[in-house]
């Protein structure tokens, strides 16, 4: 059964969602801790948190919000956004994150990323592979690199990476359906990966389609916040 991972994106200490990563297309949904408690109350065990201020500023900004959620819930948190230095990754783990998602550094400083893999282990490091027009995007999706997705993944799969979060940026926040063909291509090439699909989920049917395609995990956010997904129905489907 596909792993369900609700998402909380944070700007100025608030839960928000962007459209296609555009900071000028922002909708605010409330208090992140309240949202996290709601997910936990229904039965979810895992939460994906993105520090959008951190991604833009190139260092962790919303560390206090992360700590409040890890302190006041039992959720397993994976945290990303602004992790650029040893100090940043240590801050994230000290604030209670169980895993971190790292994307830009894997492009710009591969030796540093490899060092983190060796130090913290492949279970605690998620490779972020955010894609726009087949190229890996970095620094809060403000820049596109020259890296193509599959070759980019290859070198890190060879290094032992097991967990990959792949976002199709053109889909993110649009509620137009996930990039299933892209994820199928990744899984066909690297069937050993625990691939987390992200972007475009608009309904439970989209999640069922990802499940049918053999995708191991999915992150969803805006579909819940906009009332397109009923969490209790989703939980009941997964646990039927």
C-alpha positions as CSV (number, residue, x, y, z in Angstrom):
1,X,0.0,0.0,0.0
2,X,1.3,3.4,-0.9
3,X,2.6,5.5,2.0
4,X,0.6,8.7,2.6
5,X,2.6,11.7,3.7
6,X,0.8,15.0,4.4
7,X,2.8,18.1,3.9
8,X,3.1,21.4,5.7
9,X,4.9,24.3,3.9
10,X,5.9,27.2,6.1
11,X,6.4,30.9,5.5
12,X,6.5,33.4,8.3
13,X,5.6,30.7,10.8
14,X,2.3,29.9,9.0
15,X,1.1,26.9,7.0
16,X,0.9,28.0,3.3
17,X,0.9,26.5,-0.2
18,X,2.4,28.0,-3.3
19,X,1.4,27.4,-7.0
20,X,4.3,26.0,-9.1
21,X,6.7,27.2,-6.4
22,X,5.8,30.9,-7.0
23,X,6.2,32.8,-3.8
24,X,3.8,35.5,-5.2
25,X,1.1,32.9,-5.5
26,X,0.7,32.0,-1.8
27,X,-2.3,30.9,0.1
28,X,-2.2,30.9,3.9
29,X,-4.0,28.1,5.8
30,X,-3.3,28.6,9.4
31,X,-1.1,27.4,12.3
32,X,1.3,24.5,11.4
33,X,1.2,22.9,14.8
34,X,-2.6,22.8,14.7
35,X,-2.4,21.2,11.2
36,X,0.1,18.6,12.4
37,X,-2.1,17.7,15.4
38,X,-5.0,17.2,13.0
39,X,-3.1,14.8,10.8
40,X,-1.9,12.9,13.9
41,X,-5.4,12.7,15.4
42,X,-6.7,11.0,12.2
43,X,-3.9,8.4,12.4
44,X,-1.1,9.6,10.1
45,X,2.4,8.8,11.4
46,X,4.5,10.8,9.0
47,X,4.7,14.5,8.0
48,X,6.7,16.3,5.4
49,X,7.7,19.9,6.4
50,X,9.2,22.4,4.1
51,X,10.7,25.6,5.3
52,X,10.0,27.9,2.3
53,X,11.6,30.8,4.0
54,X,14.7,28.7,4.5
55,X,14.7,27.5,0.9
56,X,14.6,31.2,-0.3
57,X,17.2,32.4,2.3
58,X,19.5,29.4,1.9
59,X,19.6,28.6,5.6
60,X,17.0,27.2,8.1
61,X,14.6,29.9,9.2
62,X,11.5,28.1,10.8
63,X,13.5,25.9,13.2
64,X,11.1,26.9,16.1
65,X,8.1,25.7,14.2
66,X,9.7,22.4,13.5
67,X,10.6,22.0,17.2
68,X,7.1,22.8,18.3
69,X,5.7,20.0,16.1
70,X,8.3,17.4,17.1
71,X,7.8,18.3,20.8
72,X,4.0,18.3,20.8
73,X,3.3,15.4,18.5
74,X,4.6,11.9,17.9
75,X,4.8,12.3,14.2
76,X,7.9,11.2,12.2
77,X,9.0,14.3,10.5
78,X,11.1,14.7,7.4
79,X,12.2,18.3,7.0
80,X,13.6,20.3,4.1
81,X,14.3,23.8,3.0
82,X,17.4,25.8,3.5
83,X,19.7,22.9,4.5
84,X,23.0,24.2,3.1
85,X,25.6,23.6,5.8
86,X,26.7,21.2,8.5
87,X,25.1,23.7,11.0
88,X,21.8,23.6,9.2
89,X,21.5,19.8,9.1
90,X,22.6,19.6,12.7
91,X,19.9,22.2,13.6
92,X,17.2,20.2,11.8
93,X,18.1,16.9,13.6
94,X,18.5,18.8,17.0
95,X,15.0,20.2,16.5
96,X,13.6,16.7,16.2
97,X,13.5,15.9,12.5
98,X,13.9,12.2,11.9
99,X,14.9,12.7,8.3
100,X,16.0,15.6,6.1
101,X,15.3,16.3,2.5
102,X,18.3,17.7,0.7
103,X,18.2,18.8,-3.0
104,X,20.3,21.8,-3.9
105,X,23.4,20.7,-2.1
106,X,23.3,17.4,-4.0
107,X,23.7,19.5,-7.1
108,X,26.0,22.3,-6.0
109,X,28.2,20.5,-3.4
110,X,28.0,16.7,-4.1
111,X,31.0,16.0,-1.8
112,X,29.2,17.6,1.1
113,X,26.0,15.6,0.4
114,X,28.1,12.4,0.2
115,X,29.6,13.3,3.6
116,X,26.1,13.7,5.1
117,X,25.1,10.3,3.7
118,X,28.1,8.7,5.3
119,X,27.6,10.5,8.6
120,X,23.9,10.2,9.1
121,X,23.0,7.2,7.0
122,X,20.9,6.5,4.0
123,X,17.7,6.1,6.2
124,X,17.9,9.7,7.4
125,X,18.8,11.5,4.2
126,X,16.2,11.9,1.5
127,X,17.4,13.1,-1.9
128,X,15.3,15.9,-3.2
129,X,14.9,15.8,-7.0
130,X,12.7,18.7,-8.0
131,X,12.2,18.8,-11.8
132,X,11.2,21.5,-14.2
133,X,11.3,20.7,-18.0
134,X,13.4,17.6,-17.2
135,X,16.1,19.6,-15.4
136,X,16.8,19.6,-11.6
137,X,15.8,22.8,-10.0
138,X,17.6,24.3,-6.9
139,X,17.5,27.0,-4.3
140,X,13.8,27.1,-3.6
141,X,13.0,26.4,-7.3
142,X,14.5,29.8,-8.2
143,X,17.2,28.3,-10.4
144,X,17.4,25.4,-12.9
145,X,20.5,23.4,-13.0
146,X,22.0,21.6,-16.0
147,X,21.4,18.2,-14.4
148,X,18.9,15.8,-16.1
149,X,16.8,13.7,-13.7
150,X,17.8,10.1,-14.4
151,X,21.6,10.7,-14.7
152,X,21.3,12.8,-11.5
153,X,19.6,10.0,-9.7
154,X,22.1,7.4,-11.0
155,X,25.1,8.7,-9.3
156,X,23.4,8.9,-5.9
157,X,21.7,5.5,-6.3
158,X,25.2,4.2,-6.9
159,X,26.2,5.9,-3.7
160,X,23.5,4.1,-1.7
161,X,20.6,6.6,-1.7
162,X,17.4,4.8,-0.9
163,X,14.8,7.6,-0.5
164,X,14.0,10.1,-3.2
165,X,11.4,12.9,-3.1
166,X,10.6,13.9,-6.7
167,X,8.4,17.0,-7.4
168,X,7.3,17.9,-10.8
169,X,7.3,21.7,-10.3
170,X,4.8,22.4,-13.1
171,X,2.3,20.3,-11.3
172,X,2.9,21.5,-7.7
173,X,0.0,23.3,-6.2
174,X,-2.1,23.2,-9.4
175,X,-4.5,20.3,-8.4
176,X,-4.2,19.0,-12.0
177,X,-3.0,15.5,-11.2
178,X,0.4,14.0,-10.5
179,X,3.1,13.3,-13.1
180,X,2.5,9.6,-13.1
181,X,4.4,8.8,-16.3
182,X,7.5,10.6,-14.9
183,X,7.3,8.5,-11.7
184,X,6.8,5.3,-13.6
185,X,9.9,6.1,-15.6
186,X,11.9,6.6,-12.4
187,X,10.6,3.4,-10.9
188,X,11.3,1.4,-14.1
189,X,14.9,2.6,-14.1
190,X,15.5,2.4,-10.3
191,X,13.0,-0.2,-8.9
192,X,14.9,-0.3,-5.6
193,X,14.1,3.3,-4.7
194,X,11.6,4.4,-2.1
195,X,10.2,7.1,-4.4
196,X,8.0,9.8,-2.9
197,X,5.8,11.4,-5.5
198,X,5.0,15.1,-5.0
199,X,3.0,17.7,-6.9
200,X,-0.4,17.9,-8.5
201,X,-2.4,15.5,-6.3
202,X,-6.0,16.7,-6.5
203,X,-8.1,13.8,-5.2
204,X,-8.1,10.3,-3.6
205,X,-8.4,9.0,-7.2
206,X,-5.0,10.5,-8.0
207,X,-3.5,8.7,-5.0
208,X,-5.2,5.5,-6.1
209,X,-3.7,5.9,-9.5
210,X,-0.2,6.3,-8.0
211,X,-0.8,3.2,-6.0
212,X,-1.9,1.3,-9.1
213,X,1.3,2.5,-10.8
214,X,3.5,1.0,-8.1
215,X,4.7,4.3,-6.6
216,X,5.9,3.6,-3.0
217,X,4.8,6.9,-1.4
218,X,3.1,10.2,-2.0
219,X,3.1,13.7,-0.5
220,X,-0.1,15.7,-0.6
221,X,-1.0,19.1,0.7
222,X,-3.1,21.5,-1.2
223,X,-5.8,19.0,-2.1
224,X,-6.5,18.6,1.6
225,X,-6.3,22.3,2.4
226,X,-8.7,23.1,-0.4
227,X,-11.2,20.5,0.6
228,X,-10.6,18.2,-2.3
229,X,-9.5,15.3,-0.1
230,X,-11.3,14.1,3.0
231,X,-8.6,12.8,5.4
232,X,-10.9,10.4,7.1
233,X,-11.9,8.9,3.8
234,X,-8.3,8.7,2.7
235,X,-7.3,7.0,5.9
236,X,-10.2,4.5,5.7
237,X,-9.2,3.6,2.1
238,X,-5.7,2.9,3.0
239,X,-6.6,0.9,6.1
240,X,-9.5,-1.0,4.5
